[in-house]
Amino acid sequence: MSHPTPVTAKTFQKDVLESDVPVVVDFWAPWCAPCRMISPVLDNLAGQYDGKVKVVKCNVDEEPELAGMFRVTGIPTVIGVKGGRVEATQVGFRGPQALAQMFEDLTGTVRVSF
């Protein structure tokens, strides 16, 4: 089963922009309560979409330049990247359905069970 992995400015190009599969990037911070709420949902989706979507996490406190590149002003911010381009952005935790929809949109698949 796949789990979200940390990403840094040094690994972002290879892990996200050059990925063979779509990537969901979670911009978060350890002190952010909504970020902690979104984490198990992303873990679940990472498992359901294992091999189809890669999920990575970027700690905005440790990687402020990376957060700035994507104009992250509020957290959690979740972006969907496909073919090196941002295809979707969600700011805040809008619930499991909204995140699942992002995964569906990135892969073109039908909703999986939750």
C-alpha positions as CSV (number, residue, x, y, z in Angstrom):
1,M,0.0,0.0,0.0
2,S,1.2,3.5,-0.9
3,H,1.5,6.2,1.7
4,P,2.2,9.9,1.2
5,T,5.9,10.7,1.1
6,P,7.7,13.9,2.0
7,V,8.8,16.2,-0.8
8,T,11.4,19.0,-0.7
9,A,12.7,21.7,-3.1
10,K,15.5,19.3,-4.0
11,T,13.2,16.3,-4.8
12,F,10.2,18.2,-6.3
13,Q,11.3,18.3,-9.9
14,K,11.8,14.5,-10.0
15,D,9.1,13.4,-7.6
16,V,6.3,15.7,-8.9
17,L,7.0,17.5,-12.2
18,E,8.7,14.5,-13.9
19,S,6.4,11.8,-12.5
20,D,5.0,9.2,-14.8
21,V,1.7,9.3,-12.9
22,P,-0.4,12.2,-11.6
23,V,0.7,13.6,-8.3
24,V,-1.3,15.1,-5.5
25,V,0.8,17.5,-3.4
26,D,-0.4,18.3,0.2
27,F,1.0,21.6,1.4
28,W,0.7,21.4,5.2
29,A,2.2,22.2,8.6
30,P,2.3,20.1,11.8
31,W,0.6,22.8,13.8
32,C,-2.4,23.1,11.4
33,A,-5.5,21.2,12.7
34,P,-7.3,21.0,9.3
35,C,-4.0,19.6,7.9
36,R,-4.1,16.8,10.5
37,M,-7.8,16.1,9.5
38,I,-7.0,15.8,5.8
39,S,-4.1,13.4,6.4
40,P,-6.0,10.1,7.0
41,V,-8.2,10.9,4.0
42,L,-5.1,11.3,1.8
43,D,-3.6,8.1,3.3
44,N,-6.8,6.3,2.3
45,L,-6.8,7.7,-1.2
46,A,-3.1,7.0,-1.7
47,G,-3.9,3.3,-1.0
48,Q,-6.9,3.2,-3.3
49,Y,-5.0,4.9,-6.1
50,D,-1.7,3.1,-5.6
51,G,0.2,3.0,-8.9
52,K,-2.2,5.5,-10.5
53,V,-1.6,8.6,-8.4
54,K,1.4,9.5,-6.2
55,V,0.7,11.5,-3.0
56,V,3.4,13.7,-1.5
57,K,3.5,16.1,1.4
58,C,5.3,19.4,1.6
59,N,5.8,21.0,5.0
60,V,5.4,24.7,4.3
61,D,7.5,25.6,7.4
62,E,10.4,23.6,6.1
63,E,9.9,24.5,2.4
64,P,8.6,28.1,2.2
65,E,10.2,28.7,-1.2
66,L,8.3,25.7,-2.7
67,A,5.0,26.9,-1.1
68,G,5.7,30.4,-2.6
69,M,6.2,28.9,-6.0
70,F,2.6,27.6,-5.9
71,R,1.2,30.7,-4.2
72,V,0.2,28.8,-1.1
73,T,-1.4,31.4,1.2
74,G,-3.5,29.0,3.3
75,I,-3.1,25.5,4.4
76,P,-3.9,22.8,3.8
77,T,-3.6,23.5,0.1
78,V,-3.8,20.4,-2.1
79,I,-2.7,20.6,-5.8
80,G,-3.1,18.0,-8.5
81,V,-0.2,17.8,-11.0
82,K,-0.4,15.9,-14.2
83,G,2.3,16.0,-16.9
84,G,4.2,18.6,-14.9
85,R,1.2,21.0,-14.9
86,V,-1.1,22.0,-12.1
87,E,-4.5,20.6,-13.0
88,A,-6.4,21.2,-9.8
89,T,-6.1,23.2,-6.5
90,Q,-8.1,22.9,-3.3
91,V,-7.5,25.3,-0.4
92,G,-8.8,24.1,3.0
93,F,-10.3,20.7,3.8
94,R,-13.6,20.5,2.0
95,G,-14.2,16.8,3.0
96,P,-13.4,13.4,1.6
97,Q,-15.7,13.8,-1.4
98,A,-13.8,16.8,-2.8
99,L,-10.5,15.1,-2.5
100,A,-11.8,11.9,-4.0
101,Q,-13.1,14.0,-7.0
102,M,-9.6,15.4,-7.5
103,F,-8.2,11.9,-7.7
104,E,-10.9,10.9,-10.1
105,D,-10.4,13.9,-12.3
106,L,-6.6,13.3,-12.5
107,T,-7.0,9.7,-13.5
108,G,-10.3,9.7,-15.4
109,T,-11.6,6.9,-13.2
110,V,-14.9,6.4,-11.5
111,R,-15.3,7.0,-7.8
112,V,-13.8,4.3,-5.6
113,S,-15.3,3.3,-2.2
114,F,-14.5,5.3,0.9
